[in-house]
Amino acid sequence: MHGLEENMHNQQEIVELKNIIQEMDVISFDIFDTLLLRNVLHPSDIFEIVERIYYKQTAKRVNFKKKRILAEKKARNKSTNEEVTYDEIYYELETLCPRISEQLKKIEIETEEKFLICNTRMLELYRYALEQGKNVLIISDMYLPKEILDKLLKVKGYNGKHKIYISCEVMKSKATGKLYDFIKTREHINEEKWLHIGDNYVADYLNPQKLGINSYYYKAIRERYKDYKCQEIGESIIRALQINTMYLGNIGSDYWYNFGIDRVSIHR
């Protein structure tokens, strides 16, 4: 699908979800690739940007991307819980990047905020659910602490009345399904009147259904469009901008702006 046809399909998806929301009491949303989108193709691209920012600030190279991925892997291997915390990851990173890990942590959080954008189609659904008087929950398998995610969500427009449940806070995950069980008990939810929306086919779609929860597979935006094998970070950023712009359709009627984003920025 292309152009107008594609935009109509995306709008129809939101209409269909609104109809489902009307029948439910509880509506929950995933965060990354659902409520929020990144202006990079892959989450780990953020680490490469952090590496470049650190080099610009200090003129020192640290191979941050490789070490950051390794630190998270070590933290997960050591943990006996379903999730690790941000501090646990950076505890491991301190052994790989002595004396500079706190500076890198600060840069990573700032970079995440800069490259995250609001998914305005999901914001429309979020606000609709609140207007309909639904109990709105935000649920994520994530190592970032709740206070940071809450701030990011509010900055991007999700500032209504909702509750946030993060895997690293309760040490239960959507990936195992135990986080849904925890929330069901905590919130006294009738699973038949609960709708969860998210982009991970297993964690956000199949696992809730196994527990009798209604779920909607919200396919990640980067998977809805033809992907490119980017050779360097600049291409990743430009391609993500193209994809997000095409999906959100929020540029208005400026033909030349659309042309620049969609055609000129990368030779297709």
N, C-alpha and C positions, 0 to 999 in steps of 0.2 A: 504494500500500500504506500502511496505517496501523497504529499500535499493535502488537499482538502479532504480526500477520502480518509487519510490517516488521522487527521484532526477530528473528523466526525466520529471515527471509531473510538478515539480516546475520550471524547465527550460522552459517547454512549456508555462507556464503561462506568463513568462517574454517575450517570443517571441510574444505571442498573444497581450500583452500590447504594445509592440513596434509597431506592425501593427496598432493598434488603434491610438497611438500617432502620427503616420505619417499623419493621416487624420485631426488632430486637430491643433488649433492655440495656445491654452492655456492649460497647464497641471498643475494641483495642487495636492499636496500631503498632507496627514495628517502627524503628527509627530510621536507620541508614538504608538508603535505596528505596525508602517508602515515604516517610514524612520529610526526610532531608536527602538531598542529592549532592554528590561531590562533583566538582568541576575538574576531575581527573578520571581516567578510565578505570583504574584499579586502586583500591585502598592503599596498597603499599607504595603507590607513587608519591603519596604524602611524605613518606620517609626520605625519598630522594630530594624533594623540595626542601625539607628540613636540613638535609646535608648541605645543600647549596646556600641556604640562608646562613647556616653556621660558618661556612667558608667565607662568605661575604663579610660577616661580622669579625672574624678572627684571622682570616687568611690561613687557616689550618684545615687539613683534610682528615676526616675521621671514619670514612666509609660507613656512615650512619645506617644506611638502609640495610646493609648486610648484618651489622651488629644488632640493630633493633629487632630484626626478624629472629635472629639467633637468641636474643635475650628473652623474647616471648616464648620461644620454643622451650628454652631451659626452664622458665617459670612454670609452664604447663606440665613439663615432665616431672618436676618436683612436687607439684601440688597434688593433694589428695581430694581436692574439691572439684566441683564441676566447672568452676570458672576461676580465673586468677584476677588479681587486682592490678591496677596501674602501678602501684607502689612495688608490688612483687616483680613486675616486669623491669622496672627501673632499678630495683635492687640488683638484678642480674646484669643490667646494662652498666652499672657502676663498675663492675669487675672488668668490663670490656672497654669502657671509656672513663677511666678514673678521673675524679675531680671535676668533670664537666657534665655529668649526667643531669643535674638539676637544670642547667642552662638548656640542654637539649630537650628536656621535658617541657619546659616553658615554651620553647620554640614550636614543639610539636602541637601543643594545645592551641597556640595562636594560629598556626598554619591550618589546622583542622577548621577553626572558625572562619578563616578567610576563604577557604575553598568549599565550604558547605553552603548550599543555597536551599531556600524553601521550595518544596514541591507544591506549587500553588494549586494543583489539582487535588492533592491530598489535604491541603489546608482548607479547601472548600468543603471536603467531606468532614473534616475535623469540626469545623464551625457548624456544619449542618447537624451533626450528631449532638453537639451542645445545644443548639437551638431547639432540637426535638426533645430535650430533657434527658438524654441518655447518660449513663454512667460511662465516662470516657477514661480509658486506661492507655498508657504508653509502655510498651514492653520491649526490652532489648537484651540480647546476649552480647554483653559488652564489658570491657575491663575499665572503661572510664567511669569515675564515680558519678553518682546521681546528681550532685550539685553542679558539676560541669555540664552534664547533658541537659539539665533543667535550664541552665543559663543559655546554652546554645539554642534550645528549642524556643525559648522566649524571645531571644534576639531575632530569630527567623520567623516569628509571628504566631507561634503556638503558645499563647499566653492566657488561654481560658482555664476553666476549672477542670483539672485532670489529675490523675495519680500516675506516678512513674514507678515501674518495677524493673530493676536492672539485675542481671545475673550475678555480677560481682558483689552486689550488696547482700543478696540472700543465699549465694552460693548454690543456686539451682538454676538450670538452664532450660530454654525452649528446645535445645537440641536433644535433650533426654525426655522432655515433656513434663519434668517435675516442677518447673516454674509455673506452668499452667495450673497444676494441682495445688500448689502453694497459694496462688492468687485466688483460685476458686474458694478455698477454705477461708482465706483472709477476708475476702469481699462478700462471702455468702452468696455466690452466684449460681443461678440455675443455668447449667451449660447449654440447655436448649434455646436460651434467649441471649446467648453470647456470640458475637461475631468478631473474629480476629482477622486482620488484614496485614499481609506482609509478603516480602519478596523471596524468602527462602522456601523452596518447595517442600522440604522435609520439616524444618523447624517451625515454619509459619503456616503450613498447609496440612501436611499429613499428620503431624503429631497432635494438633488440636482435634482433628477429626477422630483420632483414636480414642480421645477422651470424651467424645460426644459434643464437642464444641464446633459451632459453625465456623468455617474458615474460607478465606478468599485468597487465591494465589495472585498476588500483584507482581507480575513479571517485571524484573529490574529493567530500567529504561535502557541501559547499555545493551541488554540482551534483545531488545525489541528492534534494534537497528543493526545493520550490517557493521560488524566490528572490523577494525583495522589493526594489524600488528605494528604498533608504534615502535620506532627505533630509539626515540629519546623523549624526554619528559615534555618538551614543548609540544610535540605531536599529540601526546596524551591529553594535555590541557586543551588544545584546540579541538580535538575530536570530541572530548567530553562536552565542551561548550556547544559544539554543533548539535550533538545528540540531545542535550538538555533543552536547548533552544527550540529544536524541532518538536520535541514532545510537549513542552509547556506552551508553545505558541503565544508567548507573551511579549513579543516585540511590537505588535501592532501592525500597521499597514506600511511601514517603511520598507519598501522593496529593496533599496540598495543596502540597507543594514542586513536584511535577510540574505541577500546575495553575497555580501562580504563574509558573513558567518558560514554560510552553507557551501560556497563555491570557491572563493578566493583564498581563504585562510589555509586550505590544504588542497593540493592538486588531487582530484578524485579520479 
